[in-house]
Amino acid sequence: MEPFSPITLGFLGSLAAGSLTAVGAIPVLFGRIPSRATRDLLLGFAAGVMLAASFFSLIIPALDAAEGQFDNGALPAAIVCVAILLGMGAVALMNERLPHEHFKSGREGPDSASLRRVWLFIIAITIHNFPEGLAVGVGFGADGLSGGLPLAIGIGLQNAPEGLAVAVSLLGEGYSRRRAWGIAALTGLVEPVGGLLGAGIISISQPLLPWGLAFAAGAMLYVISHEIIPETHRSGHQNRATLGLAVGLVIMLFLDVWLGG
């Protein structure tokens, strides 16, 4: 028997994963900033981790859960497919409706002249990080430690290069080293909010399990396609980014089989 409830595990696991955003940003405090090529390699690694987690830690368990509820057939597959699309659509809607700013492509969403630039960045990272926390929480809510631990470790690993990318980008906008690090660290704190929500919903209603797992996967897949991969390909480092993606994918696959088995 596990010492903590799935909801507590979901909150603590997503908090730990989100905290690694601050750890990844530490180099900006000491002036040891990796090159753009290295940062793209690390972001590619993050994309690979999220891609593997989406399928092996969320979509496949969602299919298993749906088949347990409805037996084999078209209905379990249809449920998972619809939930994936709903997850992607939800993040796309946030991306469209909330004013935010990307580091390279500029401002998106409604006109937001009254918002300070720093809050535009924070909103952008919130859109990015919330689905990750949701996924970790759903994993713990679905199957305790064995379901959530691989996700928490994988998401934590990919949060580190993301935290560095955020802090470096803020440095480029003129923020001090400490302020850039502090803002990057704060962006990770949205993940436990998503983790608490995901674990709570799944713990309360087991029939929602396949929907929650696949919804979280769809949300992460949108982030991978819309945010991370385009960012890694903007500066001509596609080969390094793809190498990073491959390494991240196989490491996450290994973690999922090893820790979740």
Beta strands, then each sheet from edge to edge (+ up, - down):
strand 1: 100-102
strand 2: 106-108
sheet 1: 1+ 2-
end
